[in-house]
Amino acid sequence: MVSPRFCTQERLRPQRQGVGPGQPGRWQVSSYDCIVIGAGGIGSAAFDHVASRGASVLGIERFGIAHDQGSSHGHTRVIRQAYFEHPDYVPLLVDAYRLWDDLADHSGQPLISRCGLLLAGVPDGPAVAGTRHAARLHGLDLQDVSRSRLDNDFPGFTIPDDFDAVWEAAGGFLLVEDAVAAHIARAIEHGAVLHTEETVVRWSRVGKSYEVVTDRGHYQAGSLIIAPGSFVPGLLPELDVAWEIVRKPLFWFPARSGLYDHSRGSGVFFLETSGGEFYGFPSLDGETVKVAEHTAGLEITDPLTVDRDVIDRDLPPLIEYLQAHMPGLSTKPTDHTVCLYTRTPDGNFIVDKHPGHDGVAIGCGFSGHGFKFTPIIGSILTDLALEGTTSHSIDFLSALRTGLMRPR
Ligand SMILES: Cc1cc2nc3c(=O)[nH]c(=O)nc-3n(C[C@H](O)[C@H](O)[C@H](O)COP(=O)(O)OP(=O)(O)OC[C@H]3O[C@@H](n4cnc5c(N)ncnc54)[C@H](O)[C@@H]3O)c2cc1C
């Protein structure tokens, strides 16, 4: 992991004199083509793509690299292509897979595993019906899983008789912290500058460029990329989106046998049940399986004061799910972590130019399913910030679409 606060020397451009707003003296203001605010999942990818295109870039992150205070930690993230949330995500995912392979090759790390995905639920529910629809529309490989195949190939799962099950061979998982660190490392190889443990206090347009003020200094850039995760209400209050920021615990449960082992060919899983949507990963250590609930979650107001201990409401839905559907797991977890979802009202991301600032690209509201997209969203944000436009179809992710704002 890359750890120093200043990851490279500020060597991209000679510093020039500027005047800090409201300050009596003269300031040294470093100037860049682009400043990326937030270096979590999305920001780290944008940081990499800006640098890879040869532009000078400063990344500013309030915590460390691949930290555990936001939305991009907990070891693994599901990746899949037959996307029930909205079929327009599929072309982005096809590009994301290519970019993940490229990053994995570059880093020399197994960042992505295509171990397959078992998805099950009632046939007309959003998950199964939506997955089949997306696969049909985009010609993706999705297999129906028969009862006998469920019994033979998935003995660790109890799938109710009224459920359908499908298998997506391209599904799998990403190593989340390693992926963030790999994006940052490649950006730094391309000469990017990263400041960690530094918090952006405000940003504004000054003449033809943008000024960013942090708790440590002032910086200027021709464009900004803002990817603040759950801190978005404070950094982009003018969007006035009806955000729902929720606390999401993840648990590791001991396996009673090797039924769920990655080394024996087990894949990721997603079950849409009457009690909620649950998902998890094959056992990577041969001992525990990570399981979590995608639905529900306690709404919070301040990401800095989230309760990171296990609270009363966390375990009962998971225990009920495990007892009904994964009897091969003990219901006493050995470990947990707490992560944050930043939900938009329709569950779709916001990836767009800032409505009031042409030179500012924003990526936020990833609604608990954004990590698999990070390299392609990083590339699109780079298009928007450096070129003002992108060739990707992202109208459905517009900051100005209806239904996003708070009711008045
Ligand atoms: C429990 C859980 C499970 C998930 N499972 C999946 C999954 O299986 N598959 C999937 O695709 N997605 C999944 N997601 C969603 C995915 O992880 C997120 O959508 C994605 O990580 C969001 O990245 P982000 O960059 O928006 O947020 P973050 O990674 O939190 O990054 C935002 C960064 O901005 C920094 N920042 C904020 N404000 C400032 C400031 N003022 N100054 C400087 N820095 C600042 C923060 O410190 C942070 O590092 C899951 C999320 C959670 C919480």
The ligand as an SDF file (V2000), in Angstrom:
LIG
                    3D

 53 58  0  0  0  0  0  0  0  0999 V2000
  -21.0780   -2.7200    2.5380 C   0  0  0  0  0  0  0  0  0  0  0  0
  -20.9520   -2.3430    1.1030 C   0  0  0  0  0  0  0  0  0  0  0  0
  -20.9910   -3.3220    0.1290 C   0  0  0  0  0  0  0  0  0  0  0  0
  -20.9100   -2.9890   -1.2200 C   0  0  0  0  0  0  0  0  0  0  0  0
  -20.9140   -3.9780   -2.1530 N   0  0  0  0  0  0  0  0  0  0  0  0
  -20.7270   -3.6660   -3.4530 C   0  0  0  0  0  0  0  0  0  0  0  0
  -20.5820   -4.6890   -4.4080 C   0  0  0  0  0  0  0  0  0  0  0  0
  -20.6170   -5.8760   -4.0780 O   0  0  0  0  0  0  0  0  0  0  0  0
  -20.3630   -4.3320   -5.7000 N   0  0  0  0  0  0  0  0  0  0  0  0
  -20.2850   -3.0240   -6.0850 C   0  0  0  0  0  0  0  0  0  0  0  0
  -20.0900   -2.7630   -7.2740 O   0  0  0  0  0  0  0  0  0  0  0  0
  -20.4170   -2.0290   -5.1900 N   0  0  0  0  0  0  0  0  0  0  0  0
  -20.6280   -2.3220   -3.8960 C   0  0  0  0  0  0  0  0  0  0  0  0
  -20.7250   -1.3390   -2.9610 N   0  0  0  0  0  0  0  0  0  0  0  0
  -20.7320    0.0500   -3.3890 C   0  0  0  0  0  0  0  0  0  0  0  0
  -19.3630    0.5810   -3.6720 C   0  0  0  0  0  0  0  0  0  0  0  0
  -18.4240    0.0720   -2.7650 O   0  0  0  0  0  0  0  0  0  0  0  0
  -19.4470    2.0930   -3.6220 C   0  0  0  0  0  0  0  0  0  0  0  0
  -20.4560    2.5100   -4.5430 O   0  0  0  0  0  0  0  0  0  0  0  0
  -18.1400    2.7430   -4.0090 C   0  0  0  0  0  0  0  0  0  0  0  0
  -17.0930    2.2010   -3.2600 O   0  0  0  0  0  0  0  0  0  0  0  0
  -18.2790    4.2300   -3.7540 C   0  0  0  0  0  0  0  0  0  0  0  0
  -17.0500    4.8600   -3.9900 O   0  0  0  0  0  0  0  0  0  0  0  0
  -16.9230    6.4200   -3.7330 P   0  0  0  0  0  0  0  0  0  0  0  0
  -15.6310    6.8270   -4.3140 O   0  0  0  0  0  0  0  0  0  0  0  0
  -18.1680    7.1130   -4.1700 O   0  0  0  0  0  0  0  0  0  0  0  0
  -16.9000    6.5670   -2.1430 O   0  0  0  0  0  0  0  0  0  0  0  0
  -15.6420    6.3790   -1.1690 P   0  0  0  0  0  0  0  0  0  0  0  0
  -14.8810    5.1850   -1.5470 O   0  0  0  0  0  0  0  0  0  0  0  0
  -16.1410    6.4970    0.2150 O   0  0  0  0  0  0  0  0  0  0  0  0
  -14.7250    7.6050   -1.5370 O   0  0  0  0  0  0  0  0  0  0  0  0
  -15.0360    8.9470   -1.2500 C   0  0  0  0  0  0  0  0  0  0  0  0
  -13.7500    9.5540   -0.7560 C   0  0  0  0  0  0  0  0  0  0  0  0
  -13.8450   10.9640   -0.6950 O   0  0  0  0  0  0  0  0  0  0  0  0
  -13.1260   11.3820    0.4480 C   0  0  0  0  0  0  0  0  0  0  0  0
  -13.5990   12.7110    0.8130 N   0  0  0  0  0  0  0  0  0  0  0  0
  -14.8750   13.0610    1.0810 C   0  0  0  0  0  0  0  0  0  0  0  0
  -14.9470   14.3670    1.3840 N   0  0  0  0  0  0  0  0  0  0  0  0
  -13.6840   14.8580    1.2910 C   0  0  0  0  0  0  0  0  0  0  0  0
  -13.1150   16.1440    1.5040 C   0  0  0  0  0  0  0  0  0  0  0  0
  -13.8650   17.1900    1.8860 N   0  0  0  0  0  0  0  0  0  0  0  0
  -11.7870   16.2830    1.3400 N   0  0  0  0  0  0  0  0  0  0  0  0
  -11.0070   15.2280    0.9560 C   0  0  0  0  0  0  0  0  0  0  0  0
  -11.5060   13.9890    0.7600 N   0  0  0  0  0  0  0  0  0  0  0  0
  -12.8230   13.8060    0.9210 C   0  0  0  0  0  0  0  0  0  0  0  0
  -13.4700   10.3140    1.4820 C   0  0  0  0  0  0  0  0  0  0  0  0
  -12.5750   10.2950    2.5540 O   0  0  0  0  0  0  0  0  0  0  0  0
  -13.4220    9.0600    0.6410 C   0  0  0  0  0  0  0  0  0  0  0  0
  -12.1460    8.4660    0.6320 O   0  0  0  0  0  0  0  0  0  0  0  0
  -20.8030   -1.6390   -1.6050 C   0  0  0  0  0  0  0  0  0  0  0  0
  -20.7440   -0.6440   -0.6330 C   0  0  0  0  0  0  0  0  0  0  0  0
  -20.8040   -0.9830    0.7050 C   0  0  0  0  0  0  0  0  0  0  0  0
  -20.7540    0.0990    1.7290 C   0  0  0  0  0  0  0  0  0  0  0  0
  1  2  1  0
  2  3  1  0
  2 52  2  0
  3  4  2  0
  4  5  1  0
  4 50  1  0
  5  6  2  0
  6  7  1  0
  6 13  1  0
  7  8  2  0
  7  9  1  0
  9 10  1  0
 10 11  2  0
 10 12  1  0
 12 13  2  0
 13 14  1  0
 14 15  1  0
 14 50  1  0
 15 16  1  0
 16 17  1  0
 16 18  1  0
 18 19  1  0
 18 20  1  0
 20 21  1  0
 20 22  1  0
 22 23  1  0
 23 24  1  0
 24 25  2  0
 24 26  1  0
 24 27  1  0
 27 28  1  0
 28 29  2  0
 28 30  1  0
 28 31  1  0
 31 32  1  0
 32 33  1  0
 33 34  1  0
 33 48  1  0
 34 35  1  0
 35 36  1  0
 35 46  1  0
 36 37  1  0
 36 45  1  0
 37 38  2  0
 38 39  1  0
 39 40  1  0
 39 45  2  0
 40 41  1  0
 40 42  2  0
 42 43  1  0
 43 44  2  0
 44 45  1  0
 46 47  1  0
 46 48  1  0
 48 49  1  0
 50 51  2  0
 51 52  1  0
 52 53  1  0
M  END
$$$$
